[in-house]
């Protein structure tokens, strides 16, 4: 019995998918060029104040109190428990900033508030984090390209890196377009998206290589459709279960990991699409054929002289 009884015409929509990807990339790059990325304090530098309440805190009220005191750029989020509040400010270093924030929060507040932390992240530290994060991202893509070229074939490595770069640009563009804060947790999510998308791409590439060697008849497009159809159920089930967990994190995980969960939600969704269309489509564009994947004949270890 065949592993996949029905073959879907994936490559029949490859031109439409190319236009769709191009539009997403243009929107993402255009947003980053026009609006830029809303970098968090991890990258830009600023102050961080942590306070503790006796009872569950009202984030909306805290934001109103801080705005009334002149802290218009404050980012307020829970830190673990609903009584622990983390406040991020783009203010310059001020040893008394924690006391000023505490005084603003105690206005019209019946319960006592405890100042637990008052830290400052310098702009130099933020710049180093931004540079190291970008270099880490580029290094990861380069090592992936080397691995896939060694494991499969050079055309596969180009397709894999094209799919990964496609996913990263769209995720970052999504944060730029909607001006969601991009901090270290989001950068970690982007790196996780690379790992997830690569795993899916490797599974598809392995099946494509196997079918190119096994199927005697059929064009490259037909072999692609067969390979993608055979891995479709695995791809969809893996993505669906992963998205369920990420949706729960985004809804109930709290503000500390909200950006992380959103980045993974977008990344897993677009990564599932790219493993089907971007990497496989790139192989078709580069003219993948059976000759590229047939292993070279093994030479005898020792030559055998012909008998006279």
C-alpha positions as CSV (number, residue, x, y, z in Angstrom):
1,X,0.0,0.0,0.0
2,X,1.4,3.4,-0.9
3,X,2.4,5.9,1.8
4,X,0.3,8.6,0.2
5,X,-2.5,7.5,-2.1
6,X,-3.3,11.0,-3.5
7,X,-0.8,13.4,-5.1
8,X,-1.6,17.1,-4.8
9,X,-0.7,19.6,-7.5
10,X,1.5,21.8,-5.3
11,X,3.8,23.0,-8.0
12,X,0.8,24.0,-10.1
13,X,0.5,27.0,-7.8
14,X,4.3,27.8,-7.7
15,X,4.0,31.0,-9.7
16,X,1.1,32.3,-7.5
17,X,3.2,31.3,-4.4
18,X,6.2,33.2,-5.8
19,X,4.1,36.4,-6.2
20,X,2.7,35.9,-2.7
21,X,6.1,35.6,-1.2
22,X,7.4,38.6,-3.1
23,X,4.5,40.7,-1.9
24,X,5.1,39.6,1.7
25,X,8.9,40.4,1.4
26,X,8.2,43.8,-0.2
27,X,5.8,44.7,2.6
28,X,8.2,43.5,5.3
29,X,11.3,45.2,3.8
30,X,9.4,48.4,3.1
31,X,8.1,48.6,6.6
32,X,11.5,48.1,8.1
33,X,12.9,50.8,5.7
34,X,10.1,53.3,6.5
35,X,9.1,52.7,10.1
36,X,12.1,50.8,11.3
37,X,11.9,48.2,14.1
38,X,10.7,49.1,17.6
39,X,13.7,47.9,19.5
40,X,13.3,47.1,23.2
41,X,15.5,48.4,26.0
42,X,17.7,45.3,25.6
43,X,19.0,46.9,22.4
44,X,18.4,50.7,22.9
45,X,19.4,51.1,26.5
46,X,17.2,52.5,29.3
47,X,16.0,51.9,32.8
48,X,14.2,49.0,34.4
49,X,12.2,49.2,37.6
50,X,10.5,46.3,39.4
51,X,7.9,46.9,42.1
52,X,5.8,44.5,44.1
53,X,2.1,44.9,45.1
54,X,0.3,43.2,48.0
55,X,-2.6,42.4,45.7
56,X,-3.1,41.8,42.0
57,X,-2.0,45.0,40.2
58,X,-4.1,46.9,37.6
59,X,-1.8,47.4,34.6
60,X,-4.1,50.0,33.0
61,X,-4.1,52.1,36.2
62,X,-0.3,51.9,36.5
63,X,0.1,53.2,33.0
64,X,-2.2,56.1,33.7
65,X,-0.3,56.9,36.9
66,X,3.0,56.9,35.1
67,X,1.8,59.0,32.2
68,X,0.4,61.6,34.8
69,X,3.9,61.7,36.3
70,X,5.5,62.3,33.0
71,X,6.7,58.8,32.1
72,X,5.0,58.7,28.7
73,X,7.2,55.9,27.2
74,X,6.8,53.4,30.1
75,X,6.3,49.8,29.2
76,X,4.4,48.0,32.0
77,X,4.1,44.2,32.2
78,X,3.7,41.6,34.8
79,X,6.8,39.7,35.9
80,X,5.8,36.2,36.9
81,X,3.0,36.8,39.4
82,X,0.2,39.4,38.9
83,X,1.6,41.2,42.0
84,X,5.1,41.6,40.4
85,X,5.3,44.5,38.0
86,X,8.2,45.3,35.6
87,X,8.4,48.8,34.2
88,X,10.7,49.6,31.3
89,X,11.6,53.3,30.7
90,X,13.8,54.9,28.0
91,X,15.1,57.4,30.6
92,X,18.7,58.2,31.2
93,X,20.5,56.7,34.2
94,X,19.1,58.2,37.4
95,X,19.8,56.5,40.8
96,X,16.6,58.1,42.1
97,X,14.4,56.9,39.2
98,X,13.0,54.0,41.2
99,X,11.9,56.2,44.1
100,X,10.3,58.6,41.6
101,X,8.4,55.8,39.9
102,X,7.4,54.4,43.3
103,X,6.1,57.9,44.4
104,X,4.0,58.1,41.2
105,X,2.5,54.7,41.8
106,X,1.6,55.4,45.4
107,X,-0.7,58.3,44.5
108,X,-4.3,57.2,45.2
109,X,-3.2,53.7,46.0
110,X,-4.5,52.1,49.2
111,X,-2.1,49.1,49.3
112,X,1.6,49.4,49.9
113,X,4.1,49.0,47.1
114,X,7.6,47.7,47.4
115,X,10.6,48.8,45.2
116,X,12.5,45.7,44.3
117,X,14.9,46.7,41.6
118,X,16.2,49.7,39.8
119,X,18.6,48.9,37.0
120,X,20.0,50.7,33.9
121,X,21.0,49.2,30.6
122,X,23.5,51.4,28.8
123,X,23.2,52.2,25.1
124,X,26.6,50.7,24.5
125,X,25.5,47.3,26.0
126,X,22.4,47.5,23.8
127,X,24.4,48.2,20.7
128,X,26.7,45.2,21.4
129,X,23.6,43.0,21.9
130,X,22.2,44.2,18.6
131,X,25.4,43.5,16.7
132,X,26.0,40.1,18.3
133,X,22.4,39.0,17.7
134,X,22.7,40.0,14.0
135,X,26.0,38.2,13.6
136,X,24.6,35.1,15.4
137,X,21.7,35.1,12.9
138,X,24.0,35.4,9.9
139,X,26.4,32.7,11.3
140,X,23.4,30.3,11.8
141,X,22.3,30.8,8.2
142,X,25.8,30.2,6.9
143,X,26.3,27.0,8.9
144,X,23.0,25.7,7.8
145,X,23.9,26.3,4.2
146,X,27.2,24.4,4.7
147,X,25.4,21.5,6.5
148,X,22.7,21.1,3.8
149,X,25.2,21.3,1.0
150,X,27.2,18.5,2.6
151,X,24.2,16.4,3.6
152,X,22.3,16.7,0.3
153,X,23.5,18.9,-2.6
154,X,24.4,22.5,-3.2
155,X,21.0,23.4,-4.8
156,X,19.3,22.1,-1.7
157,X,21.4,24.3,0.5
158,X,20.4,27.4,-1.6
159,X,16.7,26.4,-1.4
160,X,17.0,25.9,2.4
161,X,18.7,29.2,3.1
162,X,16.3,31.0,0.8
163,X,13.4,29.6,2.8
164,X,15.0,30.5,6.1
165,X,15.8,34.0,5.0
166,X,12.3,34.4,3.7
167,X,10.9,33.3,7.1
168,X,13.2,35.6,9.1
169,X,12.5,38.7,7.0
170,X,8.7,38.2,7.2
171,X,8.8,37.6,11.0
172,X,10.9,40.8,11.6
173,X,8.8,42.7,9.1
174,X,5.6,41.7,11.0
175,X,7.0,43.2,14.2
176,X,8.0,46.3,12.2
177,X,4.7,46.7,10.5
178,X,2.6,46.4,13.7
179,X,5.3,48.2,15.8
180,X,5.6,45.4,18.3
181,X,8.6,45.7,20.6
182,X,11.6,43.6,19.5
183,X,13.7,42.5,22.4
184,X,16.0,39.6,23.2
185,X,13.2,37.2,23.7
186,X,11.9,37.9,20.2
187,X,15.4,37.5,18.8
188,X,15.5,34.1,20.6
189,X,12.1,33.3,18.9
190,X,13.5,34.2,15.5
191,X,16.4,31.8,16.0
192,X,13.9,29.1,17.1
193,X,11.9,29.7,13.9
194,X,15.1,29.0,11.9
195,X,15.5,25.7,13.7
196,X,11.9,24.7,13.3
197,X,11.7,25.7,9.6
198,X,15.0,23.9,8.9
199,X,13.7,20.7,10.5
200,X,10.7,20.8,8.2
201,X,12.8,21.6,5.2
202,X,15.2,18.8,5.8
203,X,12.3,16.3,6.0
204,X,10.9,17.5,2.7
205,X,14.4,17.5,1.1
206,X,15.1,14.0,2.2
207,X,11.9,12.7,0.6
208,X,12.6,14.7,-2.6
209,X,16.1,13.2,-2.9
210,X,14.7,9.7,-2.2
211,X,12.0,10.0,-4.9
212,X,14.4,11.4,-7.5
213,X,16.5,8.3,-7.1
214,X,13.6,5.8,-6.8
215,X,11.1,7.1,-9.4
216,X,12.2,6.1,-12.9
217,X,9.5,8.1,-14.6
218,X,8.2,11.5,-14.1
219,X,9.4,15.1,-14.5
220,X,11.0,17.1,-11.7
221,X,7.7,18.8,-11.0
222,X,5.8,15.5,-10.7
223,X,8.5,14.2,-8.3
224,X,8.2,17.3,-6.3
225,X,4.4,17.0,-6.0
226,X,4.7,13.4,-5.0
227,X,7.3,14.2,-2.3
228,X,5.4,17.1,-0.9
229,X,2.2,15.0,-0.8
230,X,3.9,12.2,1.1
231,X,5.2,14.6,3.8
232,X,2.0,16.7,3.9
233,X,0.3,14.9,6.8
234,X,3.5,15.0,8.9
235,X,4.0,18.7,8.2
236,X,0.5,19.7,9.0
237,X,0.2,17.7,12.2
238,X,3.5,19.0,13.5
239,X,2.6,22.6,12.7
240,X,-0.9,22.3,14.1
241,X,0.1,20.9,17.5
242,X,2.9,23.4,17.7
243,X,0.5,26.3,16.9
244,X,-1.9,25.1,19.6
245,X,0.8,25.4,22.3
246,X,2.0,28.8,21.0
247,X,-1.5,30.1,20.9
248,X,-1.9,29.1,24.6
249,X,1.3,30.9,25.4
250,X,0.3,34.0,23.6
251,X,-3.1,34.2,25.3
252,X,-2.2,33.0,28.8
253,X,1.5,33.2,29.2
254,X,1.7,36.9,30.3
255,X,3.3,39.9,28.8
256,X,6.8,38.8,29.4
257,X,6.7,36.1,26.8
258,X,3.9,37.6,24.6
259,X,6.4,38.8,22.0
260,X,8.2,35.5,22.0
261,X,4.9,33.6,21.4
262,X,3.8,36.0,18.7
263,X,7.1,35.7,16.8
264,X,6.9,31.9,16.9
265,X,3.2,31.9,15.8
266,X,4.1,33.9,12.8
267,X,7.3,32.0,12.2
268,X,5.8,28.5,12.4
269,X,2.9,29.5,10.1
270,X,5.2,31.1,7.4
271,X,7.8,28.3,7.9
272,X,5.2,25.6,7.1
273,X,4.4,27.5,3.9
274,X,8.0,28.0,3.0
275,X,9.0,24.4,3.4
276,X,6.4,23.5,0.9
277,X,6.7,26.3,-1.6
278,X,9.9,28.4,-1.2
279,X,12.5,25.7,-0.9
280,X,10.9,23.3,-3.4
281,X,10.2,26.2,-5.8
282,X,13.8,27.3,-5.6
283,X,14.9,23.8,-6.6
284,X,12.6,23.9,-9.7
285,X,14.0,27.4,-10.6
286,X,17.6,26.0,-10.4
287,X,16.7,23.1,-12.6
288,X,17.1,20.2,-10.2
289,X,17.3,16.9,-12.1
290,X,18.0,13.2,-11.4
291,X,21.7,13.6,-12.4
292,X,22.2,16.0,-9.5
293,X,21.2,13.4,-7.0
294,X,22.5,10.1,-8.5
295,X,25.5,9.0,-6.3
296,X,28.7,8.7,-8.3
297,X,29.7,5.1,-9.1
298,X,32.1,3.5,-6.6
299,X,35.5,2.8,-7.9
300,X,37.2,-0.5,-7.0
301,X,39.8,-0.1,-4.3
302,X,42.3,-1.9,-6.5
303,X,42.4,-2.1,-10.2
304,X,42.0,-5.6,-11.7
305,X,44.3,-6.4,-14.6
306,X,42.6,-8.0,-17.5
307,X,43.6,-11.6,-18.2
308,X,45.6,-12.2,-21.4
